[in-house]
Amino acid sequence: MKFTPQIRLLRAADVPSAFSLSTLADWNQTAEDWGCLLQLAPESCFCVEIDGNVAATATLLCYGQELAWIGMVLTHPEHRRQGLARRLLAHVIEHADKMGTRTLKLDATEHGLPLYEQFGFVSEQRVERWSSQPAEFSRTPRTGYNLQDWLRADLDAFGADRSNLLNALLRKGNCFLNDAGYLLTRAGRNTMHLGPLVAMSRESTRDLLESAIASADPGAWSWDLLPSNKDALALATELGFSPARRLVRMSRGAKLQSNDAMIFATAGFEFG
């Protein structure tokens, strides 16, 4: 007997199924990343259930009422072309509107772009994932700084308060700081992830990147950056990274002011 697709909240018990979806798509997220999203947004991560199985997902991570970020829009290959992503996206947008969210954003693949445009999202700029197994560096991470000292600067750069996310990522990864910026890193399914990285200058950014790479075991890295930040683009090239994926950052609602010149790495496609 076939059951009607049902939209419901994603639960902790669904993490293995959700992780299976992102793995089938060859995305870099880990089961721990899914758990982090559910911890931060337990009332706004959704799935479509069919015959007792998770067939599609979409998450909505809220940064106050200023901004909410849509991510992890995935459909199991067996259930594609059935309109599940459309139904789920409509549900997520309605949920955000009911909460009074002023701006919605997401990073869209070329396949998802037409769907998001139908819901009123407009393109802002490109966002790219650069990957590499960079050269080794001998840097000693600096001490005497605290990530909490950088929350105000991060608010100015990102345009919304994401301190809850930063503290959650701090607990699951590593933090590098100097007198002009911070960098968080974490393990991914395929590669280590660089970001978020907010800094005042290209020189401080390079110091943070070299410290992070030097502290880790040799291996591949992924770095999500905004090509509009020309210093980030130049540093990625200098450090031996190359473009691996290209997406489009899109928004819906009020225009949100950010300072992209300070954003040298994003937190990831699912976090913003």
N, C-alpha and C positions, 0 to 999 in steps of 0.2 A: 504493500500500500504506500503510495506517494503522499508526502505531507506538504502542505503549502509552505513556501519559504517564509520564515518568521524573522523579523528584526528584533534583536534583543541586546542587552548589555553584554560585553565581553567579560568573562570572569577569569579568575586566576587558574581555574581548572582547564581553561581553553588555551593556555599558553602553548602547550605542545602542538596543538592543531594550528594555531596562528603562526608559530615558528615554522611549521611545515610549509605553510603557504609562502612565506618570505623566502624559504630555502628553495622551493620549486621555482621561484622567480629569480633565483641566484642573487638575492640581495645580501648585504653584509651584516644585517642585524642579527643579534643573538637572542636566545630565549630570555636572557637577562634584560635586554633592551625592551622586549615586550612586557616583562614584569615591571620595569621602570615606568612605562607608559600607564599601566594599570594602577600603579601606586600613585602616580601624579594626577591621573584623570579617571578615577573609578566610575564616575557617573557620565562619562562622555566618550567611552570607547565602545564601539558597537560591532556586531557581526550579523550576518544572515545565516540562520540555521536551516538546513534541509535534511530531513530524515535523521535528526539527531547529530548531524555533523556540521562543523563550521565550514561554510561554503564561500564566504566573502567577509572582508573586514574593512573598517575605516576608523581611525582614531581622531579625536579632537582634543588637543592640549591647550588649555586656556591660560593666558597670561593676563589675569584680571579681566576687566571688561574691555580693555583696549584692543586686545588681539587674541585670536584663537588660531591654532595651527592644525591643519588637516594633514594626516599622514597615513601610511600603511593601507592605502586603498588597493586591496588585493582580492582577486577572485580565483578560486580553484580552477585549473584547466578544464575539468569536467563540467563546469557550470558557467563558462564564459558564453557571451552572446545571448544571455537570458535576461539582461536588464538589471542584474543584481547590483552592480556598481552604481547605476543611476538611482535605484531605489534607496540604496544606503546613503549616497551622497545627499539626496534630497532630505533624508531623515536627519543627517548630521547638520545640514544648513538650518533646518527648522529648529533643531535643538539649540544651535548657537544664537539664532534670532530671538528665541524665547528668553535666553539668558541676557539679552541686551548687548551682545558682542558687537563692537563697532567696526572691527576689521577682521576679515578672514584671509588667511594666506596659505599657500601650499607650493610645493615644488613639483611641477608636472613633467611627466615623460611625454614624448611626442605622441604616444598612443592615447594618453589621457587628456591631452590638450583640447581636442574638440568637445569632449564631454564637459569639461570645466567651463569652456566658453559658453556653452548652452545654459549654464547656471549663473552667468553674469560675471565670471572671473575675467580679468584683463591681465595681459602680460606686463610685467614690470621690467624684468631683466633676465639675463641668462644666469644660471648657476651651474658650475662644472665640478665634477669629481676628477681629481688628478691622482694618479697612483704611481708608486715606484718602490724599489728597494734601494734607498739612497745610500750614499757613502757614509762611512762611519765617522763619528766625531768624538773627540775627547773633551767633553764639557762637564763641569761640576754644577749641578743645579744649585741655585742660590737659596739661602734661607733668610728668615727675618721678615718675610712678607706673608700676608694672609689673604685668601681669596675674598673674604668679606670686605676687604678694603677696596675691591674692584667692582662691587655690585653697583655703585652709583655710575661708574664709567660704563659698565655694561648696559645699564638702562639708557644712557645717553646714546650709545652706539646702536643698540637693537631697537629702541623705541618703545619697549614695554618691559615690565618687571618680570624677569625669568629667574629670579633668585632661587625659587624652589627647584627648578630644573638643574641649575648649576650645582646646588648642594647635593642633589641626587646623583649627578654625574661624578661629583667629587668622591662620593662614597664608593663608586664602582670602578674608578680608574685612578689616574695619576694627575697631579697638578704641578705646573711649573710657573714660577713667577719671577719677575724682576721689577725694577723701579718704574717700568713704563708699560707693563702689560701682564696678561695671564694666558695660559694655555692649559686645556684639559685634554687628556688622551684616554682611550679605552680600547679594549679588545673587541674586534669584530669577528664574524664567522669566517671570513676569508683573510682579512688584513687588519692591522691595527688602524685605529681612526684618530686623526689629528683634528682637534676642534671640540668646542669653540675656542677661538683665539681672538682676543681683543687687545689691541696695543696702540700706542701713540706714534710709533715710528717703524720704519722698515728695519732699522738696526736692532731695535729691541725685539722685533718679531723674529729675526734670524737667530738671535741669541736663544730665544725660547724654543724654536724649532730644533736647533742643534742640541740643546740640552735634553729635549725629549727623545730624540733619535739616539743620542749617546747612552741614555739610561736604559734602553730596551734591548732585548735580545735581537740579533739580526733577523730581518724579515720584511715583508711588504707592508706598505702604509697606504692609506687613503686619506685624501685631503679635499674637502668640499669648500670651494672658494667662489667669490663673486668676481668675474672677470672685469667688472667695472673698477675694482681695486687694482690698479696697474702695478702697485708695489707687490701685492700678493702674487700676481701673475708672474712678475719678474723673478721673485724669490723661488717660486715653484720650479721654474725653468732652471735657475741656477743650481738648485739642490737636486736636480736629476729626476724631477717628476714630469709626467706627461699626461695629457687629457685622456680619460677613460670613458666618461659619460657626460652628456650634456642634457640639462633639463631647463625648464623655464619657470622662474618664480612668478606666481600669479597672485592677484589680490581681488577682493570683493568688499565693497563698503567704503568707509571713510579712508582717505589717504593717511598712512601712518609714516611719520617722519623718522628716519633712521640716519645714522652716520656711517655709510658703508666704507669710508676711508679708514675707519678704525676696525672694521671687521675683516680680519685676515683669514679666518676659517669659520665656517658656520658650525652649528652643533650637529648637523646631519639633516637629511631630507625629511625625516619624520619629526624633527624638533624645531627646525628653523635656524 
